[in-house]
Amino acid sequence: MKSRRNSSLGMAAPFPESDMDNILLAVNGTLMRGLELNPNLLAAGATFVSETTTEPSYRLWSIDDCHPAMIRARKGGVAVAVEVWAMPPEGLAAILLQEPPGLGIGKVKLADGTTILGVIAEPMLCDGQREITHFGGWRAYLSGASKPL
């Protein structure tokens, strides 16, 4: 394994050697394996790396029951289930262009302390929408299996 210095955290973040030319992206909704927009990731040349969670500082909303919106929060956050994918830089651009309005790419802190790019929401996208933070992830929300905080 090689590592890159994560200057924002002051620590080395491990990356598999084969991923040094790829960008890691954390996805938390319809881009996940087996869900509606996963073919977009595959078409962008992405490969699945792992399942994990964010650090416990994110909140989640259902946007018209079509896709989730994840926002980092000072209070009331939980660890949200995510998938990490590796992709070439041009694949990331393709994914961003296909995301619904209000979703974008930002930095997401994972449970292991590393920070990678991830799909996040603009806060105003969540206005008037159903908060689903207590489910801990989009799949859990879709299955209706509430998880205790």
N, C-alpha and C positions, 0 to 999 in steps of 0.2 A: 504494500500500500504506500502511495505517496501521500503527502499532505500539503495543503495550502494554508497559509497564515490567514486566519479570519481576523482582520484588523479591528473590526467593530467589537469583537469579543476578547481579543488579545490571546487567542488560543489557536492551536492547529486543528483544522477540521480534516478528518480522513476522507479520502476519495479513492475509489478503486482506480488503479492505473489506467484502465481502458476508458475511464470517464474524464480524463484530463482535458480532452478537446470538446467535451459536451457540457451543456448547462444542465444543472439539476433543477427540477421544478416540482414543487409540492402541489398536488391537486386535491380538492376536497369535495367534489360533486360529480356532475355528469360526465366529466372527463375520466373518471375512475374506470378500472377494468369492468367490462360487462355492462356498462351504462351507456346511455344514449349517444354521448359525444366522444366516447373512447376512440372510435375510428378516426377522429381528427388528430389525436395524438399519434396513432399508428401511421397515418398518412404523412405526418410531419417528421417521421423517422425516429420517433421516441421509443425507448425500451424501458420496461418496468424494472425498477431497482428494488423497492421495498415498501412494506406497509409500516407506518409508524403513527405517532401523534405529535401535535404541536406541544409547546409548553402550555401550562394551564392558564393562558391569558387571552383566549380568543372567545368571541361570541358568534353565534350562527343564526341566520334567519332563512326562512323559506320564501323565495321570491315567486309568488303566485303558484306555488307547488311545481314550478318548472326547474328550478336550480337553487342551490344555496348561495348565501352571501356570508363570507367570513370577515370579521373585523377584529383587530387587536384591541383589547379593552384594559383599562386600569383596574376595573372592578367587575366582578361577576363572570369572569372568564373560566373556561374549562380547557382540558386537553381535547383537541378535535382530531378525529381520525383522518389521516391523509395518506396518499400514495405518493412516493417519490419516483419520478421518471427522469431519465437522461435523454437529452436530445441535442442535435446540432443547433448552433445559434439561429440559423435561418428557419428552423422548425419552430423555435420559440416565437419568432415574428409571425409566422403563419397562425399559430395558436392564438396569440393576442388579437390578431385581426378578426378572428372568428368568435371571440367572446362576446356575450351580450353586453349592451350598454350598462355602465356602472360597475363592471368587473374589469380588473386589470392585473398587472403583475407587480408585486412588491416583495419585500423581504419578510420571510416567515421564520420564526424561531421554533426549532423542533425540540422534542422532549430531551434529546441527548445534548442540547446546548448549541448545536450547530445552527447557523443561519443560512438559508438558501432562498432562492426565488420561489414564489408561490402565487396562487390565484387569491386575490383579496378584493374586497368590495369598497366602493365609496360609501361612506356612512349614510348619505341621503337616499341611497337605493333601498335601505331597510325601513325607511319611514312608512308606517302603516302596514308593514308586513308581519308575519307570524314569527316570533322568536322561537327557535328550536334548539337553543344552546344545551338544554338539559338532556338532549338525546346523545350528545357527544359526537355527532357525525351525520352526514347525509344518508348513508345506508341505514343506520339505525332509525332515523326518522322515517324513511320509506317503509321500513318493516314494522314501524310502530312500537318497537321495543325500547321503552324509556330506560335510561340507565341512571342510577342514583348519582347525585353530585358528591 
